[in-house]
Amino acid sequence: MDIDELYMQRCIDLARLGSGHVAPNPMVGAVIVHENRIIGEGYHQNFGEPHAEVHAIASVEDKSLLKDSTLYVSLEPCSHFGKTPPCSNLIIQNEIKRVVIGTKDTHLKVNGGGIEQLKKAGIDVTVGVLDKACRELNKRFFTFHERQRPYVILKWAQSADGFLDKLRNPEEKGIHWLSSPETKILVHKWRSEEQSIMVGRKTVQNDNPSLTVREYSGKNPIRIIIDAQLQVPENLNIFSSDAQTLVFNRIKNNRKENIEWIKLNETNVETILHELYKRNISSVFVEGGSRTLHYFIFGNVWDEARVIVGNSKLYEGTRAPFISKSPIKAIPFSTDMIYFYSRK
């Protein structure tokens, strides 16, 4: 790893500290180096607040060193006025002589504009250092802007013999746990990293889930229910005040406190994802049930899948979905195995 890659990796590590706090903005880290010594660093901490470059420059005690320093940043500096002023202007004002950028920002309001601005100001600009890793860091952001839909992660837990749930009689309610308590905490961490979480009607009625991150320190995602005919009773946990809840249906538009009912002509995957895109929701964590997961898989509208396999058997019940790909990774976790898939 050369020196530029070393400092860019530090940018990536810093950027990850913003996970769960900056969406739909990207996670970005910045490092300022003077004569092979880091004199400032920062990361984008919260949505709507100063960007990584601003924090990094502010952290430099002796600002006179900036004109002889190199700024490393994992994503192209913004060049437009949004919730904050352009970072490219700040870099130029501080006369930083060299800027090393991990990857280009493909957002239409940037898309090379920041790079061009810096070059016109006479700054030495290098682009594409650890490009693949920097794009992977912000796969949600890039998918959202390049495909005009949220990044979709499918997740389910299944028994060792491939069932999502046991056979139930019509009156039987409650979650039938297939994974370990430790894996449950991990799932709550995963939830905290996404902007929204989605389930179908039957999952809500059968399991009465809260869909929060109560066993992990983080922000609750926006809860999404697909309930075409509004059959879900409003006294269930998903309608609590713990998080915003969206109910996609074919009957009404309405709003009550933290709950919003959204009427769609068709409650299919494409229509729902388009509506989430319009609402600036950049990622969705789909936790079930079987029919909902199958819609995403059959429509080939997903990016990742995380499948938790417990060590117990059910012998009969609701069959788990099937992905006709080999997992890219499999790890043991507590008493379970977790298989990771990518649609690519």
C-alpha positions as CSV (number, residue, x, y, z in Angstrom):
1,M,0.0,0.0,0.0
2,D,1.5,3.3,-1.1
3,I,1.3,6.5,1.0
4,D,-1.8,7.9,-0.7
5,E,-3.6,4.6,-0.2
6,L,-2.6,4.6,3.5
7,Y,-4.1,8.0,4.2
8,M,-7.2,7.1,2.0
9,Q,-7.8,4.0,4.1
10,R,-7.8,6.3,7.2
11,C,-10.5,8.4,5.4
12,I,-12.6,5.3,4.9
13,D,-12.2,4.2,8.5
14,L,-13.3,7.7,9.7
15,A,-16.2,7.8,7.3
16,R,-17.7,4.6,8.8
17,L,-18.1,6.4,12.1
18,G,-21.0,8.2,10.4
19,S,-22.9,5.0,9.7
20,G,-26.6,5.2,10.7
21,H,-26.4,9.0,11.2
22,V,-25.9,10.7,7.8
23,A,-28.3,9.0,5.3
24,P,-29.4,9.8,2.7
25,N,-26.1,11.6,2.5
26,P,-22.9,9.6,2.0
27,M,-20.4,8.6,4.6
28,V,-17.2,10.6,4.1
29,G,-13.9,10.9,5.9
30,A,-11.1,13.5,5.4
31,V,-7.5,13.6,6.5
32,I,-5.1,16.6,6.2
33,V,-1.4,15.7,6.0
34,H,1.6,18.1,6.3
35,E,5.1,16.8,5.7
36,N,4.0,13.2,6.3
37,R,2.2,14.0,9.5
38,I,-1.6,14.1,10.0
39,I,-2.5,17.6,11.3
40,G,-6.3,17.3,10.9
41,E,-9.1,14.9,10.3
42,G,-12.8,14.7,10.3
43,Y,-15.9,12.9,9.1
44,H,-19.5,13.6,8.2
45,Q,-21.2,13.1,11.5
46,N,-24.9,13.9,11.1
47,F,-27.3,14.5,8.2
48,G,-27.6,18.3,7.5
49,E,-24.4,19.1,9.5
50,P,-20.9,20.1,8.2
51,H,-19.2,17.7,5.9
52,A,-15.9,15.8,6.5
53,E,-13.7,18.5,4.9
54,V,-15.1,21.2,7.2
55,H,-14.4,19.2,10.3
56,A,-10.9,18.3,9.1
57,I,-10.0,21.9,8.3
58,A,-11.5,23.1,11.6
59,S,-9.4,20.6,13.5
60,V,-6.1,22.0,12.2
61,E,-4.6,24.2,14.9
62,D,-2.1,26.1,12.7
63,K,-4.0,27.1,9.6
64,S,-0.9,28.5,8.0
65,L,0.2,24.9,7.3
66,L,-2.8,24.3,5.0
67,K,-1.2,25.9,2.0
68,D,1.6,23.3,2.1
69,S,-0.7,20.3,2.9
70,T,-2.5,17.5,1.2
71,L,-6.2,16.9,1.8
72,Y,-7.4,13.3,1.5
73,V,-11.1,12.8,1.1
74,S,-13.0,9.6,0.3
75,L,-15.6,11.3,-1.9
76,E,-15.3,14.2,-4.3
77,P,-15.9,17.5,-2.5
78,C,-19.4,19.0,-3.1
79,S,-19.5,22.1,-5.3
80,H,-23.1,23.2,-4.7
81,F,-25.1,24.9,-2.0
82,G,-27.3,22.4,-0.2
83,K,-27.9,22.2,3.5
84,T,-24.3,23.3,3.8
85,P,-22.0,25.5,1.7
86,P,-19.8,23.9,-1.0
87,C,-16.7,22.2,0.4
88,S,-14.7,22.9,-2.8
89,N,-15.0,26.6,-2.0
90,L,-13.6,26.1,1.5
91,I,-10.7,24.1,0.2
92,I,-9.8,26.8,-2.3
93,Q,-10.2,29.6,0.3
94,N,-7.7,27.8,2.5
95,E,-5.2,27.4,-0.4
96,I,-4.7,23.7,0.1
97,K,-2.1,22.8,-2.5
98,R,-3.1,19.1,-3.2
99,V,-6.3,17.1,-2.9
100,V,-6.5,13.3,-3.2
101,I,-10.0,12.0,-3.8
102,G,-11.1,8.4,-3.4
103,T,-13.9,8.4,-5.9
104,K,-16.1,10.7,-8.0
105,D,-19.5,11.8,-6.7
106,T,-22.0,10.7,-9.3
107,H,-24.8,12.8,-7.8
108,L,-26.1,15.1,-10.6
109,K,-25.4,18.2,-8.5
110,V,-21.7,17.3,-8.2
111,N,-20.7,14.7,-10.9
112,G,-17.2,16.1,-11.4
113,G,-18.0,19.7,-10.7
114,G,-16.0,19.7,-7.5
115,I,-12.9,18.2,-9.2
116,E,-13.2,20.8,-12.0
117,Q,-13.5,23.7,-9.6
118,L,-10.4,22.6,-7.6
119,K,-8.3,22.1,-10.8
120,K,-9.4,25.6,-12.1
121,A,-8.1,27.1,-8.9
122,G,-4.7,25.5,-9.6
123,I,-4.9,22.7,-7.0
124,D,-3.1,19.5,-7.8
125,V,-5.9,16.9,-7.8
126,T,-5.6,13.1,-7.8
127,V,-8.7,11.0,-8.3
128,G,-9.4,7.2,-7.9
129,V,-7.2,6.2,-4.9
130,L,-8.9,3.1,-3.4
131,D,-11.8,3.8,-5.8
132,K,-13.4,0.4,-5.4
133,A,-13.3,0.5,-1.6
134,C,-14.7,4.1,-1.5
135,R,-17.6,3.1,-3.8
136,E,-18.3,0.1,-1.6
137,L,-18.4,2.3,1.4
138,N,-21.2,4.3,-0.1
139,K,-23.0,1.6,-2.1
140,R,-26.3,2.8,-0.8
141,F,-25.7,6.4,-1.9
142,F,-24.4,5.4,-5.4
143,T,-27.3,2.9,-6.0
144,F,-29.8,5.5,-4.9
145,H,-28.5,8.1,-7.4
146,E,-27.5,5.8,-10.3
147,R,-30.5,3.5,-10.2
148,Q,-33.1,5.9,-8.8
149,R,-34.1,3.5,-6.1
150,P,-33.1,2.5,-2.5
151,Y,-30.3,0.0,-1.9
152,V,-32.2,-3.2,-1.0
153,I,-31.0,-5.7,1.6
154,L,-33.0,-8.9,2.1
155,K,-32.7,-10.7,5.5
156,W,-34.3,-13.7,6.9
157,A,-33.7,-16.5,9.5
158,Q,-34.4,-20.1,8.7
159,S,-34.2,-23.4,10.4
160,A,-31.5,-25.9,9.6
161,D,-33.9,-27.7,7.3
162,G,-35.0,-24.6,5.4
163,F,-38.2,-23.3,7.0
164,L,-39.0,-19.7,7.9
165,D,-41.7,-20.6,10.4
166,K,-43.5,-23.6,11.8
167,L,-47.1,-24.5,10.9
168,R,-49.5,-22.3,12.7
169,N,-53.2,-22.5,13.5
170,P,-55.1,-19.3,12.5
171,E,-55.1,-18.0,16.1
172,E,-51.4,-18.6,16.9
173,K,-49.4,-15.4,17.2
174,G,-45.9,-14.4,18.3
175,I,-42.3,-14.8,17.0
176,H,-40.9,-18.3,16.8
177,W,-37.2,-17.7,17.2
178,L,-34.8,-19.7,15.0
179,S,-31.6,-17.9,15.8
180,S,-29.6,-17.2,18.9
181,P,-30.0,-14.1,21.2
182,E,-26.5,-13.0,20.1
183,T,-27.6,-13.0,16.5
184,K,-30.7,-11.0,17.4
185,I,-28.4,-8.2,18.7
186,L,-26.4,-8.3,15.4
187,V,-29.7,-8.0,13.5
188,H,-30.6,-4.9,15.5
189,K,-27.1,-3.5,14.6
190,W,-27.9,-4.1,11.0
191,R,-31.2,-2.3,11.3
192,S,-29.5,0.7,12.8
193,E,-27.3,1.0,9.7
194,E,-30.3,1.3,7.3
195,Q,-32.7,4.2,6.7
196,S,-35.8,2.0,6.6
197,I,-37.1,-1.5,7.4
198,M,-39.9,-3.4,5.5
199,V,-42.2,-6.3,6.2
200,G,-45.4,-7.6,4.8
201,R,-48.9,-7.7,6.4
202,K,-48.7,-11.4,7.5
203,T,-45.4,-10.9,9.3
204,V,-46.9,-8.0,11.3
205,Q,-50.1,-10.0,12.2
206,N,-48.3,-13.2,13.1
207,D,-45.2,-11.9,14.9
208,N,-46.3,-8.4,16.1
209,P,-42.7,-7.1,15.7
210,S,-41.5,-3.7,16.9
211,L,-38.9,-3.4,14.1
212,T,-36.7,-1.2,16.4
213,V,-33.0,-1.4,17.5
214,R,-33.9,-1.8,21.2
215,E,-31.1,-4.2,21.8
216,Y,-28.4,-2.0,20.2
217,S,-27.5,1.6,20.6
218,G,-28.5,3.3,17.4
219,K,-31.3,5.1,15.5
220,N,-34.6,3.3,14.7
221,P,-35.2,2.9,11.0
222,I,-38.4,4.1,9.3
223,R,-40.8,1.2,9.5
224,I,-42.6,0.2,6.3
225,I,-45.6,-2.2,6.1
226,I,-47.2,-3.5,2.8
227,D,-50.9,-3.8,3.7
228,A,-52.9,-3.5,0.5
229,Q,-56.3,-3.8,2.1
230,L,-55.5,-2.3,5.5
231,Q,-56.0,-5.5,7.5
232,V,-53.4,-4.8,10.2
233,P,-54.9,-3.7,13.5
234,E,-53.6,-0.4,14.8
235,N,-53.0,-1.6,18.3
236,L,-49.9,-3.7,17.3
237,N,-46.3,-2.8,18.1
238,I,-45.4,-1.4,14.7
239,F,-47.7,1.5,15.3
240,S,-45.9,2.6,18.5
241,S,-44.3,6.0,18.8
242,D,-40.8,4.6,18.7
243,A,-40.3,5.3,15.0
244,Q,-41.9,6.7,11.9
245,T,-44.2,4.2,10.1
246,L,-45.3,4.1,6.5
247,V,-48.2,1.9,5.5
248,F,-48.4,1.3,1.7
249,N,-52.0,0.4,0.7
250,R,-54.6,0.7,-2.0
251,I,-57.3,2.5,0.0
252,K,-56.3,5.8,1.6
253,N,-53.9,8.6,2.2
254,N,-53.8,9.8,5.8
255,R,-51.4,10.9,8.5
256,K,-51.7,10.5,12.3
257,E,-48.8,11.5,14.5
258,N,-45.8,9.3,13.4
259,I,-48.0,7.1,11.1
260,E,-48.6,7.8,7.4
261,W,-50.8,5.8,5.1
262,I,-49.8,6.0,1.5
263,K,-52.2,5.0,-1.2
264,L,-50.8,3.4,-4.3
265,N,-52.6,2.0,-7.4
266,E,-50.3,-1.1,-7.2
267,T,-48.5,-2.2,-4.1
268,N,-45.8,-4.0,-6.0
269,V,-42.0,-3.8,-5.5
270,E,-41.3,-1.3,-8.3
271,T,-44.0,1.1,-7.2
272,I,-43.0,1.0,-3.6
273,L,-39.3,1.5,-4.3
274,H,-40.1,4.4,-6.6
275,E,-42.2,6.0,-3.8
276,L,-39.3,5.5,-1.3
277,Y,-36.9,7.1,-3.8
278,K,-39.2,10.2,-4.1
279,R,-39.1,10.4,-0.3
280,N,-35.3,10.4,-0.3
281,I,-35.0,7.0,1.5
282,S,-31.7,5.5,0.3
283,S,-31.8,2.0,1.8
284,V,-34.4,-0.6,2.8
285,F,-33.9,-3.6,5.0
286,V,-36.5,-6.2,4.0
287,E,-37.1,-8.7,6.9
288,G,-40.1,-10.6,5.5
289,G,-42.3,-12.4,5.3
290,S,-42.0,-15.1,2.7
291,R,-44.2,-13.5,0.0
292,T,-42.6,-10.1,0.4
293,L,-39.1,-11.6,0.1
294,H,-40.1,-13.7,-2.9
295,Y,-41.4,-10.5,-4.7
296,F,-37.9,-8.9,-4.5
297,I,-36.1,-12.1,-5.5
298,F,-38.4,-12.9,-8.4
299,G,-38.3,-9.3,-9.6
300,N,-34.5,-9.3,-9.3
301,V,-34.7,-6.1,-7.4
302,W,-32.3,-6.5,-4.5
303,D,-28.6,-5.9,-3.9
304,E,-27.6,-8.0,-0.9
305,A,-29.1,-10.9,1.1
306,R,-28.2,-12.0,4.6
307,V,-29.5,-15.5,5.5
308,I,-29.3,-16.7,9.1
309,V,-29.5,-20.4,9.5
310,G,-30.2,-21.7,13.0
311,N,-29.3,-25.2,14.3
312,S,-32.8,-26.4,15.0
313,K,-35.2,-28.2,12.6
314,L,-38.9,-27.6,12.0
315,Y,-39.6,-30.5,9.6
316,E,-42.7,-28.6,8.2
317,G,-44.0,-25.1,7.9
318,T,-43.3,-22.1,5.7
319,R,-40.5,-22.7,3.3
320,A,-37.6,-20.2,3.2
321,P,-36.9,-18.3,-0.1
322,F,-34.2,-19.6,-2.4
323,I,-31.4,-17.7,-4.1
324,S,-29.9,-19.3,-7.1
325,K,-26.4,-18.0,-6.4
326,S,-23.6,-19.1,-4.3
327,P,-22.9,-17.0,-1.1
328,I,-20.0,-14.7,-1.3
329,K,-19.3,-15.3,2.3
330,A,-20.4,-17.6,5.1
331,I,-19.5,-17.0,8.8
332,P,-20.3,-18.9,12.0
333,F,-21.9,-16.6,14.6
334,S,-22.9,-17.9,18.0
335,T,-24.8,-21.1,17.3
336,D,-25.8,-20.0,13.8
337,M,-24.4,-19.7,10.4
338,I,-24.8,-16.5,8.4
339,Y,-24.6,-16.6,4.6
340,F,-24.1,-13.4,2.6
341,Y,-25.2,-13.0,-1.0
342,S,-24.7,-10.3,-3.6
343,R,-26.9,-9.8,-6.7
344,K,-24.0,-8.7,-8.8
